[in-house]
Amino acid sequence: MKLSYFTLTDNPVTFGAKRQDSNQLLLDTVDQAIAAEAMGYHGAWLPEHHFGGFGVCPTPNQVLAFVAAKTTRLRLAQAIVLLPCNQPLRAAEELAVLDLLSGGRASWAVGRGYDEREYRAFEIPFSESLERFEEEMDLVVKAWTEESFTWRGRHHTIPDPVTVLPRVVQRPHPPIYVASFSEHSMRLAAARGYNILFAPFAASMVFGTLADAVAKFKELARAAGHPNVKAACSYFTAIADSEAEVRAAKERLVFYLKGISPAFPHDMSKAPPSLQYFKEIVDRIHAMTPDQVGERSIVTGGRDDVVAQLKRVEAAGIDEVIMYFSFGAYPHGNVLAMMERVAKEVLPDFREALAAAR
């Protein structure tokens, strides 16, 4: 199982006095992503969030292109591209540029997101998020795999043949990951043979356990003729030397979750039917205490505890864990120190998978 760096650059207004300078936070994120290569991590996954309601990175491909110029082997991925709020031809071009400039190190991770405020600002009906996502994902893949093409869909029409340049380096296209909080997105990814990106907390709510979610996804993919799909998941990560430090990490996670919860759908009369499951997620977050935080959300404890937890994740069928260190207004220096410690104490137990991926 591969281990990678991940952040959502969380910095919502609800963090209050703990809120960081947004510009400096993005610069710190770049430093962390670049440092991840020297520390031995497999990849760096950066988000797309707009207008300060959640995170501070609106254009992950631009940031990743800068990271690409400072690294040589680090895989570069988004977590995720908010596809319905992006013009799909531009999305295809941007990823192709990143793939070229990085020497074929780009992945494409996509989702619909959940923050209606972003949709309103971009004048995209939130109720159309699912149908737009499906159409636009297929359009982007066609742009990468066909030299010249036209398109006539419900939301987009390309009447004259176009060719997306530059061409992607990886053939037939870079690895694709679909963010999944629901069975619908799981089935969509499996049917097309794309990889999947889980949030274990949500996967456990919807499917019972993370292992159940992975097994169902890979079974669906095999049935559709795609036996080689991969499953990745995100985990909040914090090595701790005492019960007090474990408690502090869990308190920081609860602070983070409650702080970002306004970004999730609240008025279910306005949310698309495909996002109704967020009501349960929001209700659980509002009632959550540090004592209720467990392995479904965070990897924490001593070095041996962290390794054991990750080994259980690996046994569940996960191929890559993207590790979230900076959650909850964690200072930049602390993030780098935690990354370095995990690299030295945990990565060696997964060295074979990491080495094979290089």
N, C-alpha and C positions, 0 to 999 in steps of 0.2 A: 504494500500500500504506500502510495506517495503522499508526502506532506508538503503543503504549500502555504504561502502567506495570503491573508485575506483581510480586507477591511471594508466597512460601509461608510467610513469617514463621518460617523454619527456626530452631529453637533446641533440638535434641534433647539429652538428657543426654550423649550421646557426644561433644558438642563440648567437654566438660570445662571447663578454665579459661577458654576463650573463650566459654562460654555467657553470654548476656546476661540481665538482669532481664526476666522475661516480661511484666510489666505495662508497663514502660517500652518494651519492644520493640513492643508493640501500639500504644502512644501514638505512637511514632516512625513506625510504619506509617501511621497516620492522617495525620500531618503530611506524609509523603511523597505519599500519595494526593491530598491537597488541593493540594499544591504542583504536582502533575503538570498540573493545569489551567492555571495561570498560565504554566507552561513550554511549553505547546502540545501536550501529549500528547492522544491521542484519548480514552483511557479509563483506568480503574483496575480491575484484576482482583485480588480478594482471596480467600484460601482458606478452607476449612473443615477444621480439624484439631483433635483433642481430646486432652486429658490429657498434653500435653507430650512425646509420643513423636516428634513431628515439628515441628509449628508451634504457634503460640499464639493463633490466631484461630478460635474455635469457632463463631461466629455471624456470618458475613460480611454478611448482610443488615442486621443491626443496625449494624454498623460502616459499611456503605455508606450507610445512611440518614443517619448523622451527616455523612459526606462530602458527601452530596447537599445538606444544609443549608448547606454552606460553598462550594458550587460552583454553576455555572449551565449548563454545557454538557457536562461530563465524562460519558462513558458509564460505567455502573456494572455490573460483572459479578463473578460468583463464579468461582473457579478451584480447585476446583469445589464445588458442593453435593454432599455425600455422601448421595445420595438414599435408599439403602436404610436409612440410620440416621435418617431424618427421617420423621415422619408426613406422608403426601402431602397431605392437606387443609391442614395447617398450612404446608407448604412452598408450596402455591398461594397461601394467604392472605398469607404473608410477602412473597413476590415482588410480589403485587398492591399491597400497601402501599408497598413501595419504588418501584414504577412510578408510583404516584399522587404520592407525596411528592416524587419527583424530576422530575415533569413529563414522564414518558414516556422516561426515560433508562436504564431497567434492561434488562439482558439476563439470561438464565438459562442458566448453564453447569453441566452435571450430569455425574456419573460415579459409578462404584461404589467408587472408592478401592481400597486394596490392603493396608491395615493391619488385620489380624485383631483386634488388641487393641481397636480402636474398636468393632468389631462385638460382641465379647464383652461389653464394658462396657454396651452398649445392648441386650444380650440379643437380638441378631439373628443367626441362624445364617449364618456366613460362606459356607457352601455354597449358600445361597439368594440370594447377592448378584445374580446375573445375572437370575434370574426375577423377583425383587422389583423390580429396576431397570426392567425393561421394563414391568411392570404399573404401577408407580408413575408412570413418565414419562407413560404414556397417561392415567392418572387425573388428573394435574395439568393436562394440556392440556385434557381434557374439562371440568375445573372452570373453566378460563378461557374456554372457547368456548361453553359452554352455560349458559343462565340458571338452569336447574334440572335436576338429574340424579340418578340413582341409580347404584350400581355393585355388581357381583357378580363378584369375581375370586378367584384362588387364595389371595391373602394379605389382601385387603381386601374388606369388604362395607359398602355404604351403603344400607340397606334403604329409607329414607325420602328423598324428594327434598330436596336441599340446594342452596343458592346461595352461592357464595363471594363475600364482600364484603370490601373494595371490589372493583369491577371493574377489570381491567387497563386502562390508558390506551391502550397500543399494541394495535392490532387486526390480525389476530384474537388475537394474543398477542405478548409481547415476543420478540425474537430468541432462539432456542434453540441452544445449542452442546452437543455431546456429546463428552466427552473420549475420545480413542481411542488405546489402546495395542495394539489387535488388529483383525483383519479383521472379527470379529463385530460390534464396536461401530461400525465403519465402515459395514457393511451396514445396521445398525439405523438409523443417522442418515440414510443415503442413501435408504432406503425411505420414511422419514417426511418427507423434505424438510427436515431440520434441518441446521444448520451443524456443522462439526467443529473440534475443538481438538486439535492434534498436539503431542507432544513429539518434536522432530526425531531425537533419539538413538534413541528407541524405534521411530519410524516407519522410520528407515533400517534397523534390525535386521529388522523384519517385512516391509518392502516393497522394500528395496533402496536407495532414495534417498527424500528428502522429495518430490522432484518426482514419483516413481513413486506415492507414497502419495496425493498431491493428485490426480494424473491418474486414478487408480483410483476415488477417492471421487467426483469430479465425473462420471466416466463412469457409475458406478452410479446416481448421483442423476438424471442426464439420462435414463437408461433407465427410471427409476421415475417420470418426468414432472416432475422438479424441477430445471430448468436453472439456477436462480439461487442455489444454495447457496453459502455462503462457507466458506473454510478459514482458520483462524488457527493460529498456532503460538507456542510460548514459546521464548525464547532467553536464556541467560545473556549479559550484555552488560557490556563493560568497554573503554573507549578506553584505549590505552596509548601512551606516548611512547618506549618503548625495548623491546628484547627482554627485558630484566630485568623490566619491568612486565607484559609479555605472560606471561612465565613465572610471575610472582606471581599473576596472575589465574587461570591454569590450575591452579596449586597450590591456590588457594582453592577452585576448583571440585571438585578431587579430594577435598579435605578435606570439602567439603559432601556429596558423593555417598557417600563412605564413612561419614560421620556419620549420614546419613538412611537408609542401607541396611537397618538393623534393622526399619524400618517395612514393608519389602517382604516378601512371602511367602517363607519359607525351607523349611518342611516341606511339600514338594509332596504328601505323602500326605494332608495336611489341606486344602490349597488347592483351590478349585473347579477343574475341568478348564479353564474359560475363563481362568484366571490362571496356567496352567502355564508360559507364556512368560516369566514373571518370573524363572524359574530362570536363564535365559541372561543376563538383565539383571543380576541379582545377581552372577553369576559374573564378568561383565565388569567390574563396578564393583570387586569385590574385587581384581582383577588390574590395575586401571588405574593408570597413571602419568601425570604431567603431559605427558610427551612424546607420549602417545597421544590427548590431547585435541585435537579439531579442530573444523571447521565444523559437524559434526553436533550439536555441543553448545553452542558458545560463539561469540559474535561479539566479536572482539577485534583489537587492532592499532591502528595510527594511524587518524586520521580517515578518510583515503582508503580504507584497508583495510576499515574498518567499513562505510562506504557501499557499497563494492564487494560485500562479503559480503551485505549486505541487498538489494542489487539482484539478486543471484543468487537469493535467497530469493523475491523478488517475481517473478522470471522463472519460478520453479517453480510459480507459481500461488497463492501465499499472499496473502490479502487483508489480514491484520492480523498483526503481530508484537507479542506482549506481552513486554516487556523486563524481565528479572529482574536487578536491580542489587545487591540486598542479600544475595545468597547467601554462605554460609560465614562468618557472624558479622562481616560488614562493618559498621563503625561508622556510625551515623546521619549524621554530618556528611559522611563520605565518600560515602555513598549520595546525599545531596542534591547534592553537588558533581558526582558522575558524571552524575546526571540532568540537571543544568543544562548540563554540557558536551555531552552527547549532544543536548540540545534545541537548543543554539546551533550545533553543528557538523554534526549529522546530519539533524535534522528538516527543515531547509530543502530538502534534496534530495528530500523526500517531501511538500513543502508542498501541492502540487496535490491529492493524495489526501486529506490532512488537512483542507484547506479545503473540499473537496467534501462531506466528511462532516459539516460543521457546519450 
